[in-house]
Structure formats: C-alpha cells, structure tokens
Amino acid sequence: MNSNINIVQVESMKLIAVPVVGFQNLSEAYSRLISWAIPKGLMDHPNTQMVQIYHDSARDTAHDNVRISACLKVSYDVEVDSKMKLLELDPGRCIVASMQTKPAEFENSWKNLFKWMNDNNHFKADSDPFEIHHNNYREHPEGKCIVDLCIPIN
C-alpha cells in the first residue's frame, strides 16, 4: 500500500446517502445520487466530495450482502427523496490513509490498513469505516481514485 497514514481528528460531515446492499449495487446508487444532485447544483462546488460508508465488513460478509452507503458531502441541509437519507457522520479520531489507487486495489488497501491498525496497537471504534473520494477516477489520466481510507479508532 503506497499511502500516507496519519491519525487525525476528522470533522463531522453532513451527507446525503443512498444506502444499498451489495457492491454490485454501488454504481447504481452513485448514479442515482449524482443524477439527483446535478439539477440541484450540488455537484457544482469545487470541494464536492463523495463519501462511501461501510456498515459491514467485506472480510466477514459476502460481497453481495455488504451494507454500504453511497454519499455526497454537503455543507447545509437538503430535502431528499424517499430513497435517500440525511446523515451526520461524526467519526472523531481516525486512522486516515491518503492514497491514489485503482478501483481494483481497494480491497487490498483496506486489508493493509486494518493490518497497520493492528500492528500499531490501535482499536477500531464503534463507528463505521469510510472513504472520502477527492476525484472522479474516470477523469484521472491513470484511472486512479484520489481517496482517504478512514477507520474511526478509540
């Protein structure tokens, strides 16, 4: 894993979330979220970030049963439709691995980050791990995600 790992206090975030079950439904969730957000001007901000929250461990749960929320970070409350939820993510102290990686490398990156956490005697908090995406990997010249992998810790 080629990343920069730090322990930082992550500020709380307001999120518009589309919850799904299974990695196979994640792309559709983001499409629904982005299609809904564009006409509202929510994708026009230069600091627009997508956040992905893992409510289950992909290590312990079959990939087609993992509960995930595809999210858009916003700075104010927004009225959402019935397939979305407003969330307040307040992760607190986190291990944050900042990296550029290809989508196919995410699973291994997460495994390595949890190994780093255990090797360095940190303990996961009750909050769910999440990713903060800083770009659209389809627009990156090498097809890479610029992302922070975040594990809330005690």
C-alpha positions in Angstrom: 0.0 0.0 0.0 1.6 3.2 -1.1 -0.1 5.8 1.1 0.4 8.4 3.7 -1.0 7.2 7.0 -1.9 9.6 9.8 -4.0 9.7 12.9 -6.2 12.8 12.8 -9.4 14.2 14.2 -11.9 14.1 11.3 -14.6 16.8 11.5 -18.3 15.9 11.3 -19.9 15.8 7.9 -23.4 16.3 6.6 -24.1 13.6 4.0 -26.9 12.7 1.6 -26.8 8.9 1.5 -28.2 6.3 -0.8 -28.0 3.0 1.2 -27.5 -0.2 -0.8 -26.8 -3.9 -0.1 -24.0 -5.4 -2.1 -21.1 -4.0 -4.0 -22.9 -4.9 -7.2 -25.5 -2.1 -6.5 -23.0 0.6 -5.6 -22.5 2.1 -9.1 -26.3 2.4 -9.5 -26.5 4.1 -6.1 -23.9 6.7 -7.1 -25.7 7.2 -10.5 -29.0 7.8 -8.7 -27.3 10.2 -6.2 -25.4 12.2 -8.9 -28.4 12.4 -11.2 -30.5 13.7 -8.4 -27.8 16.2 -7.2 -26.8 17.8 -10.6 -30.0 19.7 -11.2 -29.9 21.0 -7.7 -26.4 22.4 -8.3 -24.9 20.2 -5.5 -22.1 18.9 -7.8 -21.0 22.4 -8.9 -19.0 23.2 -5.8 -15.2 22.9 -6.2 -14.9 20.9 -2.9 -17.6 18.4 -3.8 -16.7 15.0 -2.2 -18.3 11.6 -2.4 -18.1 9.5 0.8 -18.6 5.8 1.0 -19.5 4.2 4.4 -19.2 0.5 5.1 -21.8 -0.7 7.6 -20.5 -4.3 7.3 -17.0 -5.8 6.9 -16.3 -7.2 3.5 -14.0 -9.6 5.2 -16.8 -11.1 7.3 -19.8 -10.6 4.9 -20.4 -11.8 1.4 -19.8 -9.0 -1.1 -23.3 -9.2 -2.3 -24.6 -8.7 1.3 -22.4 -5.9 2.5 -24.4 -2.8 3.5 -22.9 0.4 2.1 -24.0 4.0 1.8 -23.0 6.0 -1.2 -22.9 9.6 0.0 -22.5 13.2 -1.2 -20.9 15.6 1.3 -22.9 18.8 1.6 -22.5 21.9 3.8 -26.2 22.5 4.5 -29.4 20.5 5.0 -31.1 19.5 1.8 -34.5 17.9 1.3 -34.0 14.4 -0.1 -36.3 11.9 -1.8 -37.6 8.7 -0.2 -34.6 6.6 -1.4 -32.1 8.8 0.3 -31.2 9.7 3.9 -29.6 12.7 5.5 -26.8 11.6 7.7 -24.5 13.3 10.1 -21.1 11.4 10.2 -19.1 12.3 13.3 -16.2 9.9 13.2 -13.8 11.7 15.6 -10.3 10.3 15.8 -9.4 8.2 12.7 -6.6 6.5 11.0 -6.5 8.1 7.6 -4.6 6.6 4.7 -4.4 9.1 1.8 -3.6 7.5 -1.5 -4.1 7.2 -5.2 -5.3 3.8 -6.2 -7.2 1.9 -8.9 -10.6 0.7 -8.0 -9.5 -3.0 -8.2 -6.9 -2.3 -5.5 -9.4 -1.1 -2.8 -9.9 -4.4 -1.1 -6.2 -5.0 -0.6 -5.7 -1.4 0.5 -8.3 -1.8 3.2 -6.8 -5.1 4.4 -3.4 -3.5 4.6 -4.8 -0.5 6.5 -6.5 -2.8 9.1 -3.2 -4.7 9.4 -1.4 -1.4 10.0 -4.0 -0.5 12.7 -3.5 -3.9 14.5 0.3 -3.8 14.1 0.3 -0.3 15.7 -1.9 -1.3 18.6 -4.9 0.9 17.7 -8.5 -0.3 18.1 -11.5 0.3 15.8 -14.2 2.4 17.4 -17.9 1.5 17.0 -18.3 3.9 14.0 -18.2 2.5 10.5 -15.1 2.8 8.3 -15.5 5.1 5.3 -13.8 6.6 2.2 -13.6 10.2 1.2 -13.2 10.5 -2.6 -11.5 13.6 -3.9 -11.9 13.0 -7.7 -13.7 11.1 -10.3 -11.3 8.3 -11.2 -12.8 8.1 -14.7 -11.3 11.6 -15.3 -7.9 10.7 -13.9 -5.2 10.0 -16.6 -4.3 6.7 -15.0 -7.8 5.8 -13.9 -7.0 6.3 -10.2 -9.0 7.3 -7.2 -7.6 10.1 -5.0 -9.0 8.9 -1.8 -8.7 8.8 2.0 -9.5 5.5 3.7 -10.7 6.2 7.2 -11.0 4.0 10.2 -12.5 5.6 13.4 -10.4 4.5 16.4 -10.7 4.7 20.2 
